[in-house]
Each structure stands twice: as C-alpha cells, then as structure tokens.
Amino acid sequence: MSPYKLVAAGVTDVGRVRDGNEDAFIDQSNRLGLVAVADGMGGHRAGEVASATALESLRAAVASGQPLRDAIEGANDAVLEKSVSDQELHGMGTTLTAGMLGSDGYLVVGHVGDSRAYLVRDGKLEQLTEDHSLVGELLRTGKLSAEEAETHPQRSMITRALGTDPNVDVDIFSVDPRDGDLFLLCSDGLTSMVDDREILRLVGEKRADLDGLVKALIKAANKGGGEDNITVIAFEIGETNDSTLEDTAVVPVPNEPEPEPDDDDEDTLTEADRVPTVDTAVVSVDEIAAAYEREQAQAPAPRRRRRFLTRLLSFVIVIALLFGVAYLILWGLAS
C-alpha cells in the first residue's frame, strides 16, 4: 500500500444561467487516488451523458489497473461509441482533466480540453495545464493578449475533446508535490467568472477547510455571473492513515432549484439579468489561423480608421521634418 493518499473535496453547480448541468466530477481519492472533472457538450442532454460516460469509463479503467493515459483514451472510445450508437447523442463530447496519485507519491495529471489543473505553492497560483482552445492557441502564438482573451467571442471553442474523434491527443505529466501544496481541478465555469487573484485570495482564506474552499469558489463564480456550469475539486497529498471518509461517486447533473441567496449575495444575477450563452464547440487547430485572419479582416471600421489616421499623421510629421531640414540648409547657404 502506498504511504500517500489524496485528501479531496469537490462540488458542482448548475450556475445562474443554464437550465441543466453538463459538468460532472469523480472523487475516488480514498479508493483509487483519483479525482477528475469533465465538462460535457452537445445537444439535448448529450453533454450530460458525455461527461458522465467519460468519468465512469475512467474510474473503471483505473480500478482495473490501467495507467492514466490508457484510461483516458478508453474514455474517449466509450463516449464516441455511445455517440455513434444513439442519434440523439451524435456529436457529443467532453473535456476531462484528472489527477491520479502514483505509488511513489508523484501526482500524474491527464488533460484534454479547457478544464484546468492548478497548483497553489508558496502563495502563488500556477496553471499546470494548457487550454486546448481557440483562444488558448492564439494566446500561445502571441496573436491575442490576455485582456483580449477574457472577452473573445469564440473563447468557448475547444480544439480537443473526448468523443469527437477515434484518436485523442492526451497531455500527461507528473508533479512532484511538496508539503503545503494544494491542487485545484475545475471547469471553465469557474475560470471564466473568477480571476486568478480572487481564486488565490479564497485559497488563502479557506486553506484549512477544503469543503469550505470549493463552496466559496462556486459562490464567487455565481457572484461573477454564473454564466456556465461550475465544478471545482480541491485536493492535497498527505500520508496514509485510517481515515474512513467516503469517496464521492460520479456526479452528473444536479439540476436543482437555485438556493436562496445569502445576505451577501446581493450582487448575483437576477432572472432579468441572465444573458444568452454560447455552447462549446470543437475546432481543429488548422482552423485557428483562418479564424484569426477573419477576425482581423472584420475589425470594426473605427479601429481601421484609427490605424489609417495614425499612419497619415506619421507621414505628415516626416514630411514636415524634411521640409524643416531643407529650409535650415538653404538658410545657412544664403547666410
């Protein structure tokens, strides 16, 4: 038996806008040293089915002794098979970000999509995973700034997902944990509503209470707008003891009524404040450059006019300087 264990707390919430919850998570920290978050996509109930299918397949594969990469590839097969066999589920898919504790105490992270894994260490928040998304690719290639990424109209488009193709490229890496490290797995319903500074502040405030921390993060995302389903798992690595905490099984969908707001929830959205949402889509990396070029070509007219006026002003200044130099030279010769 490994001398190490995961200590985890997780929660999922439908948010303030959507009718159903397509997010899901599993906490098998005691039994398998495994935690994972999935954010499904698709038509009527398909996203919900995709995330639950992927997580159940992942759990069964890890329980049978498969390494994490193989387990995630098997989850891809399970989602794709169900999508092909049921016309109502055709085209569904899901992100998946998982953490699994190795017998050596290292944490193995497996990742597909734009859900995220974070590490909080020495008072700093580090994103461990790369977003497999249109905006993520544009950021990495320098074609988009972090500020532009926050409001980009296509920020929901992902470039990798489980269940959309027979072959899936899985990011796998290991982290050597230190004492005091805290890990977070979350869907983009958290990170699109709560910035890194606020996440880090809440971690500092709730560090000793993992259950309280994940609930505080959900609450912050809802205060920020709650425009998507929100799922968070917080966990740390400790030494094995006789703990008898029960693991949480697959949590697909709690489509429950919105809780009554607390006294300090006055800034959450009302029904009248709700805004339309954009469903997640999968695009290939090859489409990214074309999308960027289209965006540049379709830049608003005021932006193009500003560029033209700037260039015209620069040209006028250069001409004026040349005339000034020529005048001084002629004046000097005449003197």
Secondary structure, DSSP 8 states (H G I E B T S, - for coil): --SEEEEEEEEEE--SS-SS--EEEEEETTTTSEEEEEEEE-STTHHHHHHHHHHHHHHHHHHTT--HHHHHHHHHHHHHHHHHH-GGGTT-EE-EEEEEE-TTS-EEEEEESS-EEEEEETTEEEE-S---BHHHHHHHTTSS-HHHHHH-TTTTEES--BTSSS----EEEEE---TT-EEEEE-HHHHTTS-HHHHHHHHHHHTT-HHHHHHHHHHHHHHTT--S-EEEEEEEEEE--------EEEE-----------TT-TTS--GGG-------EE--THHHHHHHHHHHHT--HHHHHHHHHHHHHHHHHHHHHHHHHHHHHHHHHH-
